[in-house]
């Protein structure tokens, strides 16, 4: 997702790297384990932080609920798509 935002010009690669790096440092300093779950959560946090000025918290909650519903109705192994 970040790559698409960078390639489309919506996000600067340097700003993305700084934002993700800050999230990873914060997780490390907070004692989070060095694993894929921590990395995923940091990526999610960085994406949310970068989209905050453009997407309200309420809209994010609605989109998350839409995504979760799509995930639950998608057969295993198939791509998740939003309607």
Secondary structure, DSSP 8 states (H G I E B T S, - for coil): -HHHHHHTTSS-HHHHHHHHHHHHHHHHHTT--SSHHHHHHHHHHHHHHHHTTTS-HHHHHHHHHHHHHHHHHS-TTS-----
